[in-house]
Amino acid sequence: MLVLGIESSCDETGVALYDSAAGLLSHALYSQVAMHAEYGGVVPELASRDHIRRVVPLLREALSNGGRSLDDVDAIAYTRGPGLSGALLVGCAFAEALAVALDKPTIPVHHLEGHLLSPLLSATPPTFPFVALLVSGGHTQLMKVTGVGQYELLGETLDDAAGEAFDKSGKLLGLPYPGGALLSKLAELGQREAYKLPRPMLHSGDLSFSFSGLKTAVLTLVREQGEPLTDVFKANAARAFQEAIVEVLVKKSLKALKQTGLKQLVVAGGVGANKQLRSTLNIEAKNKRFLVYYPELEFCTDNGAMIALAGCLRLQAGTPAKPAGSFSVQPRWPLMEMSASGPR
């Protein structure tokens, strides 16, 4: 079974081919980061227009690199939500129109499910069941995953997502967009424990997160420092912020493993690429004897490969594909509304 996957939920356009027998055949990706940097963040209208420009060339690239033609495709998977409405519409409309032309069925995919399953693309994938830490610019959740479509929410952020806190704190430190990625690099130059920032909800007794207070603590630190912010201060503040957020993510993940009795942790989403997070979790995994899995770095960001994979796994799990033609997008779409048979 060959599934074509299309991702367009935000500022990356991704197209990929996934074969149920051979695995990932190819994936093509275009990031709009450089375009949005001029504006200090993602501009939804510009994102939509750029998806329109990129999706056909990326499709041709994926087909060429995968050594396949459109006639070989058995089904087309695409991101239905959550995400930016206009961006989602581009991918949905293109996928459904292409499916009508080819007389192929479609599989609308939940964006977070794609991230959650992305470590299965690795050379050493996890097996069900496992605890998943979904940590990105828009979401921070802990899930118990017992199979495709079998998800139990253990805890989530009550306000800002971890990635959002990274980006906003980077901006407070005067870093250009995307601030989160630059903050992580800058933190490597900082002195450990130069500043002590709060660990929000670390001792809350549950698996909920909150990062807005940590962002406010960075703002207070910046105001106390005063202008101009020195390079040394920026590096030390970045290190303090990252240490705080990593400690919370790691300890909550360990608590989730203990609570569920599981021995496998899957980390997915953009923040899953963070070096300190990975290093700390690897140490804890060795000491506490559990296994931790990450997507390959190229699959931490939004991509078509995870959508093609999720679509294929959905079909294999018995979720029926839909006839091509009609579609709708869901900019807000809780993952818990998904079931083993598809959207509820």
FENPEFEN-V275433 format. One record per helix or strand. SS is the DSSP state (2 for helix, 1 for strand). FROM is the first residue (numbers start at 1). TO is the last residue. Records with the same first field share a line. If there is no record, write none. Layout:
SS->FROM-TO ; FROM-TO
This chain:
1->2-7 ; 12-19 ; 23-31 ; 75-81 ; 105-110 ; 130-135 ; 140-147 ; 150-157 ; 209-209 ; 264-268 ; 291-294 ; 322-322 ; 330-330 ; 338-339 ; 342-343
2->33-37 ; 44-66 ; 70-72 ; 85-102 ; 111-121 ; 162-172 ; 179-187 ; 212-225 ; 231-260 ; 270-273 ; 275-288 ; 297-299 ; 304-316 ; 335-337
